[in-house]
């Protein structure tokens, strides 16, 4: 089993925030692959399903971003999974909007959800970094990540989320390079 975690904040007030793009990606994956309905579990919401032959548990922590690692750690221990079985989908300031990069391990780049996850399970998990771009000055970061996507970005956001869902099979198989390439090709059309 693999544990895929989307980072975000719970509640309708946060639903369209850039910081919630990890939640959005899991919602698309759950819909595309007909996962079970979301249920309250591990201080968050989970949905189970398969992508190809791989069994995947999706987790959206309800602990708010800064405490995401509590929910991740609880699910990891319950299923006796290794840190390497965890994939975290999250917003990335230092990546152009709608660009996707995957890597394993690394630092947190000031991302509180990653910092919390790192503190609870270590840093060897896989990260699907979903670019949101940078507002230009560090004083504007909080308002930017906690702001909704602009109406002009909604179509590109839907295309990107659809590409992530459509190519999720490569993530499930562990072929990160193919996933990134195929997502980029879909978005280039």
C-alpha positions in Angstrom: 0.0 0.0 0.0 1.0 3.6 -0.7 -0.1 6.6 1.3 -0.7 9.7 -0.8 -1.1 12.9 1.3 -2.5 16.2 0.0 -1.6 19.2 2.0 -4.2 21.9 2.7 -6.4 23.5 5.3 -9.9 22.1 6.1 -13.1 23.9 5.5 -14.9 25.8 2.7 -13.2 29.1 3.4 -9.8 27.6 2.3 -11.1 25.4 -0.6 -9.7 27.5 -3.5 -6.6 28.8 -1.8 -3.3 28.1 -3.5 -2.1 26.4 -0.3 -4.9 23.8 -0.8 -3.8 22.6 -4.2 -2.7 19.3 -2.6 -6.3 18.7 -1.4 -7.5 19.6 -4.9 -5.2 17.1 -6.6 -6.4 14.3 -4.3 -10.0 15.1 -5.0 -9.4 14.8 -8.7 -7.5 11.5 -8.3 -10.2 10.1 -6.1 -12.9 11.0 -8.7 -10.9 9.7 -11.7 -10.1 6.4 -10.2 -13.4 5.9 -8.4 -11.9 5.7 -4.9 -14.2 5.0 -1.9 -16.0 7.9 -0.4 -14.1 10.2 2.0 -14.3 9.1 5.6 -13.0 10.7 8.8 -9.9 8.8 9.9 -6.3 9.6 11.2 -7.2 13.3 12.1 -8.3 13.8 8.5 -10.2 12.3 5.6 -9.2 9.2 3.8 -10.3 7.5 0.6 -9.1 4.1 -0.6 -8.7 2.7 -4.1 -6.4 1.3 -6.7 -4.5 2.9 -9.5 -3.5 0.0 -11.7 -2.5 -2.8 -9.4 -1.3 -0.5 -6.7 -3.5 0.0 -3.6 -3.5 3.7 -2.5 -4.8 5.4 0.6 -5.4 9.1 0.0 -5.2 11.3 3.1 -6.3 15.0 3.5 -5.2 16.0 7.1 -7.8 18.0 9.0 -5.2 19.3 11.4 -4.5 22.5 9.5 -1.3 22.9 7.5 1.0 23.5 10.4 0.1 20.2 12.1 -0.2 18.0 9.0 2.5 15.6 10.1 0.4 14.4 13.1 -2.2 12.9 10.7 0.5 11.5 8.3 2.4 9.9 11.2 -0.8 8.3 12.6 -1.7 6.7 9.2 1.9 5.6 8.6 2.1 3.8 12.0 -1.4 2.3 11.7 -0.6 0.6 8.3 3.0 -0.1 9.3 4.3 1.7 6.2 7.8 2.9 5.5 8.5 6.6 5.0 9.3 5.7 1.4 5.7 4.6 0.9 4.5 8.2 1.4 3.9 10.7 -1.4 3.0 14.3 -0.4 1.3 16.6 -2.9 1.8 20.2 -2.0 2.0 23.8 -3.2 5.5 25.1 -4.2 6.3 28.8 -4.2 9.6 28.4 -5.9 8.1 26.7 -9.0 6.3 28.5 -11.8 2.5 28.3 -11.6 1.0 25.0 -12.9 4.5 23.3 -13.2 5.1 19.9 -11.5 8.3 18.5 -10.1 8.8 15.3 -8.2 11.6 14.5 -5.8 12.4 12.3 -2.8 13.7 13.9 0.4 15.1 17.3 0.7 14.3 20.4 2.8 11.1 22.1 3.6 11.8 25.5 1.9 9.8 27.2 4.7 6.6 25.1 4.0 5.0 24.5 7.3 3.1 21.4 6.1 6.3 19.8 4.9 8.1 20.9 8.1 5.4 19.2 10.3 5.5 16.0 8.1 9.3 15.9 8.3 9.2 16.3 12.1 6.7 13.4 12.4 8.0 10.8 9.9 11.4 12.0 8.6 12.2 13.5 5.2 12.6 10.5 2.9 9.1 10.8 1.5 8.3 11.6 -2.1 7.1 15.1 -2.9 4.9 16.2 -5.8 5.7 19.9 -5.9 2.8 21.8 -7.5 4.0 25.2 -8.7 2.0 28.3 -7.5 4.7 30.9 -8.3 6.1 33.5 -5.9 4.3 36.9 -5.3 7.7 38.7 -5.6 8.4 39.7 -2.1 8.5 37.6 1.1 6.2 40.0 2.9 3.4 39.1 0.5 3.8 35.3 0.7 1.2 34.6 3.5 -1.6 36.5 1.8 -0.6 35.0 -1.5 -0.7 31.3 -0.5 -3.8 31.9 1.6 -5.5 33.6 -1.3 -7.8 32.1 -3.8 -6.7 31.3 -7.4 -7.6 34.2 -9.7 -10.5 33.6 -12.1 -7.9 33.9 -14.9 -6.1 30.9 -13.5 -9.0 28.5 -13.1 -8.9 27.0 -16.5 -5.1 26.4 -16.3 -5.6 25.0 -12.7 -8.3 22.5 -14.0 -6.0 21.4 -16.8 -3.1 20.9 -14.5 -5.2 18.9 -11.9 -6.6 16.8 -14.7 -3.1 16.1 -16.0 -2.0 15.0 -12.5 -5.0 12.7 -12.3 -4.6 11.3 -15.8 -0.9 10.5 -15.3 -1.2 9.3 -11.6 -0.6 5.7 -12.8 3.1 6.6 -13.4 3.4 7.9 -9.8 1.8 4.7 -8.5 4.3 2.7 -10.5 7.2 4.8 -9.1 8.1 6.2 -12.5 8.5 9.9 -11.4 10.3 11.0 -14.6 7.5 9.6 -16.8 4.9 11.2 -14.6 6.6 14.6 -14.9 7.2 14.3 -18.6 3.6 13.2 -19.4 2.0 15.9 -17.3 4.2 18.5 -19.0 3.3 17.1 -22.4 -0.4 17.2 -21.6 -0.1 20.9 -20.4 1.9 21.8 -23.5 -1.0 20.9 -25.9 
